């Protein structure tokens, strides 16, 4: 396999010449077509990598919608969505529209499970079963707060146990 002469292109003496890695030297001094050489291929790949990376970044940004799916904010349930379900209580609404909000994490490796808490207008109502006692008609909006956001917002009102998140039931205009 030919080995490129590292200084051949720097001397300005025309097309690169390759020294053979074999002692026989049958390729010695032969002009190499740059379109067919390994150096051209690798050089082309080196130019293509940034373009490919930029393309992937743009596609990723175009498809990323900041926690939304099909135009819906996955951390919020609007009044219209709530009423469209025809559910008897807010637990059924959440179970139909955002079932992952109801998932309790049971991980014994981290000192037990983490529960989901329910707040109604910033007043703690209890666990997810509190949603069963709330009528959909009272809710203007439901919001999901992940563990970090919930802890930063409600840390003083929470018990010492771990929480997986908080469902906030908004009953008046924000």
C-alpha beads as a LAMMPS data file, in Angstrom:
LAMMPS data file: protein, C-alpha beads

174 atoms
173 bonds

1 atom types
1 bond types

-500.0 500.0 xlo xhi
-500.0 500.0 ylo yhi
-500.0 500.0 zlo zhi

Masses

1 110.0

Atoms # bond

1 1 1 0.000 0.000 0.000
2 1 1 1.439 3.428 -0.898
3 1 1 2.467 5.767 1.876
4 1 1 2.043 9.520 1.244
5 1 1 5.170 11.647 1.143
6 1 1 4.444 14.173 3.919
7 1 1 6.288 17.073 2.313
8 1 1 5.472 16.473 -1.356
9 1 1 2.485 18.828 -1.403
10 1 1 4.243 21.452 0.712
11 1 1 7.136 21.887 -1.713
12 1 1 4.772 22.979 -4.480
13 1 1 6.163 20.415 -6.884
14 1 1 2.851 19.400 -8.418
15 1 1 0.668 16.445 -7.640
16 1 1 1.580 14.360 -4.630
17 1 1 3.908 11.505 -5.219
18 1 1 3.775 8.444 -3.049
19 1 1 6.610 6.385 -1.787
20 1 1 5.934 2.712 -1.706
21 1 1 6.045 0.967 1.628
22 1 1 7.420 -2.062 -0.197
23 1 1 11.089 -2.419 -0.948
24 1 1 10.390 -3.368 -4.563
25 1 1 9.281 0.200 -5.316
26 1 1 7.103 -0.652 -8.338
27 1 1 4.878 2.377 -7.539
28 1 1 7.843 4.672 -6.987
29 1 1 7.360 8.064 -8.648
30 1 1 3.975 7.201 -10.148
31 1 1 1.495 10.101 -10.279
32 1 1 -1.653 9.413 -8.302
33 1 1 -5.062 10.620 -9.406
34 1 1 -6.273 12.663 -6.381
35 1 1 -9.901 11.664 -7.028
36 1 1 -9.036 8.013 -6.510
37 1 1 -6.467 8.284 -3.739
38 1 1 -6.997 7.499 -0.100
39 1 1 -5.929 11.015 0.831
40 1 1 -8.714 12.543 -1.249
41 1 1 -11.245 10.166 0.288
42 1 1 -10.162 10.978 3.831
43 1 1 -10.006 14.680 3.057
44 1 1 -13.533 14.518 1.657
45 1 1 -14.688 12.677 4.766
46 1 1 -13.090 15.314 6.949
47 1 1 -15.050 18.000 5.086
48 1 1 -18.259 15.954 5.244
49 1 1 -18.156 15.340 9.014
50 1 1 -18.929 18.959 10.046
51 1 1 -21.688 19.166 7.427
52 1 1 -23.202 15.908 8.656
53 1 1 -22.979 17.046 12.278
54 1 1 -24.652 20.356 11.448
55 1 1 -27.399 18.553 9.517
56 1 1 -28.112 16.246 12.455
57 1 1 -28.178 19.202 14.830
58 1 1 -30.670 21.069 12.651
59 1 1 -32.890 18.008 12.264
60 1 1 -32.755 17.422 16.023
61 1 1 -33.712 21.019 16.745
62 1 1 -36.503 20.932 14.204
63 1 1 -38.035 17.805 15.734
64 1 1 -37.464 18.804 19.344
65 1 1 -40.456 20.640 20.685
66 1 1 -39.510 21.324 24.270
67 1 1 -41.579 18.675 26.035
68 1 1 -44.458 18.761 23.632
69 1 1 -45.977 15.996 21.601
70 1 1 -48.194 16.640 18.606
71 1 1 -48.538 20.293 19.626
72 1 1 -49.443 19.537 23.265
73 1 1 -47.380 20.527 26.280
74 1 1 -46.751 17.227 28.070
75 1 1 -46.413 19.053 31.411
76 1 1 -49.821 20.711 31.182
77 1 1 -53.442 19.712 30.655
78 1 1 -55.698 22.548 29.568
79 1 1 -59.336 23.098 30.562
80 1 1 -60.448 22.117 27.064
81 1 1 -58.565 18.816 27.280
82 1 1 -59.990 18.154 30.744
83 1 1 -63.591 18.703 29.629
84 1 1 -63.165 16.707 26.386
85 1 1 -62.402 13.531 28.353
86 1 1 -65.834 13.371 29.959
87 1 1 -64.164 11.838 33.028
88 1 1 -65.859 11.638 36.414
89 1 1 -62.828 12.888 38.370
90 1 1 -59.358 14.349 37.826
91 1 1 -57.625 11.008 38.432
92 1 1 -59.416 9.630 35.350
93 1 1 -58.457 12.740 33.353
94 1 1 -54.774 12.316 34.187
95 1 1 -54.917 8.559 33.647
96 1 1 -56.327 9.066 30.131
97 1 1 -54.202 12.021 29.016
98 1 1 -50.889 11.797 30.933
99 1 1 -50.672 8.376 32.628
100 1 1 -46.957 8.767 33.340
101 1 1 -47.874 11.463 35.891
102 1 1 -49.427 8.748 38.054
103 1 1 -46.387 6.489 38.115
104 1 1 -44.908 6.011 41.563
105 1 1 -41.223 5.071 41.609
106 1 1 -40.418 2.044 43.769
107 1 1 -36.644 1.872 44.026
108 1 1 -35.361 0.205 47.205
109 1 1 -31.792 1.214 46.293
110 1 1 -32.622 4.855 47.009
111 1 1 -34.340 4.404 50.342
112 1 1 -37.751 3.324 49.121
113 1 1 -40.289 4.694 46.734
114 1 1 -40.950 8.198 45.593
115 1 1 -44.549 9.335 45.516
116 1 1 -46.478 11.821 43.425
117 1 1 -48.134 14.595 45.409
118 1 1 -51.187 16.645 44.503
119 1 1 -51.513 20.375 45.188
120 1 1 -54.679 22.383 44.643
121 1 1 -53.872 26.077 44.226
122 1 1 -50.600 25.604 46.156
123 1 1 -52.233 23.712 49.042
124 1 1 -51.116 20.102 49.486
125 1 1 -54.026 17.670 49.095
126 1 1 -52.095 14.402 49.525
127 1 1 -51.055 11.659 47.116
128 1 1 -52.455 10.835 43.689
129 1 1 -55.633 9.388 45.214
130 1 1 -56.634 12.965 46.132
131 1 1 -57.404 13.438 42.415
132 1 1 -60.268 10.930 42.755
133 1 1 -62.103 13.427 45.010
134 1 1 -61.773 16.392 42.624
135 1 1 -64.299 17.099 39.883
136 1 1 -63.018 18.048 36.417
137 1 1 -65.351 21.076 36.390
138 1 1 -63.323 22.864 39.091
139 1 1 -60.015 22.679 37.206
140 1 1 -58.782 25.436 34.936
141 1 1 -55.536 23.565 34.309
142 1 1 -53.392 20.689 35.545
143 1 1 -49.611 21.014 35.656
144 1 1 -46.852 18.466 36.154
145 1 1 -43.750 19.452 38.111
146 1 1 -40.835 17.041 37.994
147 1 1 -38.898 16.109 41.116
148 1 1 -36.418 18.994 40.932
149 1 1 -38.985 21.701 40.164
150 1 1 -41.394 20.382 42.794
151 1 1 -38.697 20.219 45.436
152 1 1 -37.550 23.770 44.737
153 1 1 -41.112 25.139 44.779
154 1 1 -42.666 23.145 47.636
155 1 1 -39.728 21.900 49.722
156 1 1 -40.929 23.547 52.956
157 1 1 -44.383 21.984 52.747
158 1 1 -43.161 18.487 51.898
159 1 1 -42.372 15.672 54.265
160 1 1 -38.872 14.271 54.385
161 1 1 -39.793 11.489 51.917
162 1 1 -38.773 11.432 48.273
163 1 1 -41.193 12.648 45.663
164 1 1 -41.370 11.716 41.994
165 1 1 -43.239 14.894 41.116
166 1 1 -46.226 17.089 41.855
167 1 1 -49.531 17.479 40.035
168 1 1 -50.802 21.018 40.522
169 1 1 -54.550 21.531 40.097
170 1 1 -55.209 25.159 39.192
171 1 1 -58.795 26.165 40.018
172 1 1 -58.523 29.881 39.325
173 1 1 -56.857 31.880 36.573
174 1 1 -53.073 32.063 37.034

Bonds

1 1 1 2
2 1 2 3
3 1 3 4
4 1 4 5
5 1 5 6
6 1 6 7
7 1 7 8
8 1 8 9
9 1 9 10
10 1 10 11
11 1 11 12
12 1 12 13
13 1 13 14
14 1 14 15
15 1 15 16
16 1 16 17
17 1 17 18
18 1 18 19
19 1 19 20
20 1 20 21
21 1 21 22
22 1 22 23
23 1 23 24
24 1 24 25
25 1 25 26
26 1 26 27
27 1 27 28
28 1 28 29
29 1 29 30
30 1 30 31
31 1 31 32
32 1 32 33
33 1 33 34
34 1 34 35
35 1 35 36
36 1 36 37
37 1 37 38
38 1 38 39
39 1 39 40
40 1 40 41
41 1 41 42
42 1 42 43
43 1 43 44
44 1 44 45
45 1 45 46
46 1 46 47
47 1 47 48
48 1 48 49
49 1 49 50
50 1 50 51
51 1 51 52
52 1 52 53
53 1 53 54
54 1 54 55
55 1 55 56
56 1 56 57
57 1 57 58
58 1 58 59
59 1 59 60
60 1 60 61
61 1 61 62
62 1 62 63
63 1 63 64
64 1 64 65
65 1 65 66
66 1 66 67
67 1 67 68
68 1 68 69
69 1 69 70
70 1 70 71
71 1 71 72
72 1 72 73
73 1 73 74
74 1 74 75
75 1 75 76
76 1 76 77
77 1 77 78
78 1 78 79
79 1 79 80
80 1 80 81
81 1 81 82
82 1 82 83
83 1 83 84
84 1 84 85
85 1 85 86
86 1 86 87
87 1 87 88
88 1 88 89
89 1 89 90
90 1 90 91
91 1 91 92
92 1 92 93
93 1 93 94
94 1 94 95
95 1 95 96
96 1 96 97
97 1 97 98
98 1 98 99
99 1 99 100
100 1 100 101
101 1 101 102
102 1 102 103
103 1 103 104
104 1 104 105
105 1 105 106
106 1 106 107
107 1 107 108
108 1 108 109
109 1 109 110
110 1 110 111
111 1 111 112
112 1 112 113
113 1 113 114
114 1 114 115
115 1 115 116
116 1 116 117
117 1 117 118
118 1 118 119
119 1 119 120
120 1 120 121
121 1 121 122
122 1 122 123
123 1 123 124
124 1 124 125
125 1 125 126
126 1 126 127
127 1 127 128
128 1 128 129
129 1 129 130
130 1 130 131
131 1 131 132
132 1 132 133
133 1 133 134
134 1 134 135
135 1 135 136
136 1 136 137
137 1 137 138
138 1 138 139
139 1 139 140
140 1 140 141
141 1 141 142
142 1 142 143
143 1 143 144
144 1 144 145
145 1 145 146
146 1 146 147
147 1 147 148
148 1 148 149
149 1 149 150
150 1 150 151
151 1 151 152
152 1 152 153
153 1 153 154
154 1 154 155
155 1 155 156
156 1 156 157
157 1 157 158
158 1 158 159
159 1 159 160
160 1 160 161
161 1 161 162
162 1 162 163
163 1 163 164
164 1 164 165
165 1 165 166
166 1 166 167
167 1 167 168
168 1 168 169
169 1 169 170
170 1 170 171
171 1 171 172
172 1 172 173
173 1 173 174
